[in-house]
Structures are given as structure tokens and as C-alpha cells.
Amino acid sequence: MEAQVIRRMEEGLLSDGDLDRAAESLRKLEEQVVQLCEIFEIDPADLNIDLGEIGTLLPKAGGYYPGEQSANPSILELLDRLLNTGVVIEGDVDLGLAQLSLIHAKLRLVLTSKPL
């Protein structure tokens, strides 16, 4: 979410009030994560899970800025790029009983951070 706020800020799409609300929300979210770490006796650094060949969940400190590409992107960076570009996922679902197709659904999911 922070990366999307930065992107929109740099594009001039957020008012000062929007930026203030986003900053306050991000601060509160960070406080809640720290509180949960204290409750469960977890070091916040341990939340950055190493996924082996895929990489880490979060970028290294100072290692990522929205819109810039890094040599070894984290899962968060890839998700940010995906949301910024957008993706459409389509599929069909058939639900049935006793070899009878009772429900057929065509699904289309548009996933993007940009307004449609």
C-alpha cells in the first residue's frame, strides 16, 4: 500500500489531505504490527520471510522505490508492479452433482491499483 501511495503522490493524484490520511493510516498499521510482534514475541525482522529461489517477502531497507526495478525483486515489489500494470484473470467454474452441470459461472477478475 505504501508503494501505491508513493506512486500516486508522485503522479500528483493525491491532495494534501489524502497524503495526511494515508501517512496516518500507515503509521497506525506499523504500530499494530509492532504490537502484534510484542504480543507473540516475534522480532519484526523475522516477518521478512525468505522464500528461497523466489526471494524475500519484503525488500531490503532502502532497496526498493516504486517505479524502479531491482535485480532481485521481492514478492512485495512484484506485487506492486503487477498492481501498477494491472492483470485480468479469467476462468470458468462448473458446479454439479451426479454428473449433472447445475451451475456454470464465467469469471473475470481485474486486479489493478488504477481506477477503472
N, C-alpha and C positions, 0 to 999 in steps of 0.2 A: 504494500500500500504506500509505503514511503516513497518508493521509486515512482509510482504513478503521480503522487503529489508533486514530486520534483519535476517530472516531465510537464505536467500541466502548468506549473509555476513558470517554467522556462518558456512555454508557449504563450504565456500571458493570458491564460484561460481562468485564472483564479483571482478573485478580489482580495483585498487585504483582510477582510472578514473571513473569507474562505480559508486563507492561509492560517489565520489565527486559530480557527476552529480545528483545522487539520493538525496543526502543531500541538494543540492542547490534547486532542484525541490520541495522537502518537505518544505523547508524554504519559498519559494515563495508561495506555496499553503497555508501555515499558514498565511502569510501576507495578502493574498487575502481574506481569511476567516475573519480575524480581520477587514479588511477594510469594508467588507460587513456588519459585525456586527455594525460597527460605522455608516455606512450609514443608516441602518434600526433600529438603536438604540436598539440593542439586546445585552445582556450580553452573551459572548461566552459560559459561563457555561450553559446557557439555551438551547444550541444546543444538550445537552445530554438528550434526551427525555426519560422520564420514561414510559415504556410500560406495567406497572402493573406486572402481573404474569410472563410475558416474560422477564422482566428485563429492564435494561437501554440500550440505543443505544451504548454508549461508555463505556469502562471500567473505573473504578475509577483510579485516579492518582496513579501510582506505583502498581496497582492491577493486571496487566497482562503483561506477557512476552511471546512472541511467543514460542510455544512448551511446555509451562507449562499449566496445567489445573487448573482452579479455581472452587470453589464450586458453585458459581453463575455466570456463564459466561454471558457476554453481547452479544448483537447481533453482534457486531464487532468481538468478539472472536469466535463466532460460524461460522461466515463467513470466518474468517482466517483459522479455522480448515477445513472447507469444501473445500476451495481453495487449501489448502496444501494436502489434501487427494485426492480430485477430485470427481466429480459426473457426471453421464451420465443421461440425461433426454431424454426420447423417447416419441413420440406421433404421432398420425395420425390426419390429417386435411382433411375434405371433404367439398368442396365448391360446392354449387349447386343452381339451380333455378328451381322452379316449380317441385319439387321432382325429378329432374334430377341431378345426380352427374356429375359435369363438371370437377372438379379438385380434385385430390387426392394427398396429399403430406404426405410422411413419413419423420419425422424429428428426428434427433438425435443431441443433443447438448452435447458436452463435455466441462465441466467447470472445469478448473484446473489452478494452477499457475505454473505448471511444463511444460517444453517443451514436445511436443508430437513427 
